[in-house]
Amino acid sequence: MPAYDFRTVPHIHIGRGASRHLARICAPLIGSAKRIFLVTDSGVRGHGLTDAAVTSLQAAGLEVLIFDQVVADPPRDVVLMAEDKARDFGAEIVIGLGGGSSMDTAKLIALLLGSTQTLEDMYGVNNATGPRLPLVLIPTTAGTGSEVTPISVITIGESTKMGVNAPPLYADIAVLDAELTLGLPRAVTAATGIDAMVHAIEGFTSKIEKNAVSDSLALAGLKKLHGAIERACSNGDDIEAREDMLTGALLAGQAFANAPVGAVHALAYPLGGVFHIPHGLSNSLMLPPVLRYNAQAAEPLYAELAEHLGLHASTDGLVTEMERIADEVGIETRLSQLGISHNDLPRLAQEAMEVKRLLVNNPREMTLEAAQACYEAVL
């Protein structure tokens, strides 16, 4: 077996109501620090999901500044605005509390405040060198796995997505509190849950860095997510299902952080950048056609995943089940449902082909013609 590295977050705390005890959980990291910069979005803050964490930190004598202007597919300007506010505040620790966009933004702020590099210096793989400020990540959705990945994705200009992928973006502590996900709407639960399943599937079939540790995490995460997603969608207050979703998303995140994702994500990115379709939904839409395209090279691996879930051991068995789940939980399954027409497909395909850092991981080489055909298959 070829040598490989496996990295992950050094401290993971999982517990219901953990955000109410955040100061205690993070005490070794906080040390003598006094100023906490908390990154979130207005929806998360408006629903009171930051309250318990802030109360815990303030009760410990810490000063907390909340930045709640993160939006989906965070633009570069928002990241730089947050950096300026954190720098003026004298932030000593950064906490990202929210969905993937909030956590991705928090990672970059911690890095920008601790490093001498500019944001432009960091784009790409292993270009960000650190150091960074201490970093804590707390997800409020079970999808991106950003709390345990070294990846941050932002939007440049009108629609171009740029990624920073480097070890300094691993957080010091990831805190999973299922209570923070209880109010998540059904549609968001479904899309983010399928997003996490895509992470497991693509991590397991990653062409270049697939390894035994990532494979085990991908299998465990996929099974946990598969068993919980419909339960969480049908009863949003099912705390056990919510906890399984969070744990499954974390396991899948650990997997793809080390065995990177491929063409499903590459084709999903333009849908978010151009049409602002949520990332999880974009991945859900592109999963069936990309898996069918990849089957020529990855059939044994897809069959193994399907069998692991108790399905017919084939690509078709896996794809049919993922399509069934999307239909059962009620999310869109066609691009036309989201206002995309045939005329948009050439641009989407062209932009997808620019996501070379992901396409190299795909088990089968993706061509421009094949990318457009994948979009057409779900139009």
Secondary structure by P-SEA (a helix, b strand, c coil): ccccccccccccccccccccccccccccccccccbbbbbbcaaaaaaccaaaaaaaaaaabbbbbbbccccccccaaaaaaaaaaaaaacccbbbbcccaaaaaaaaaaaaaaacccccccccccccccccccbbbbbbcccccccccccbbbbbcccbbbbbbbcccccccbbbbbccccccccaaaaaaaaaaaaaaaaaaaaccccccaaaaaaaaaaaaaaaacaaaaaacccaaaaaaaaaaaaaaaaaaaacccccaaaaaaccccccccccaaaaaaaaaaaaaaaaccccaaaaaaaaaaacccccaaaaaaaaaaaaaaaccccccccccccccaaaaaaaaaaacccccccccccccaaaaaaaaaaac
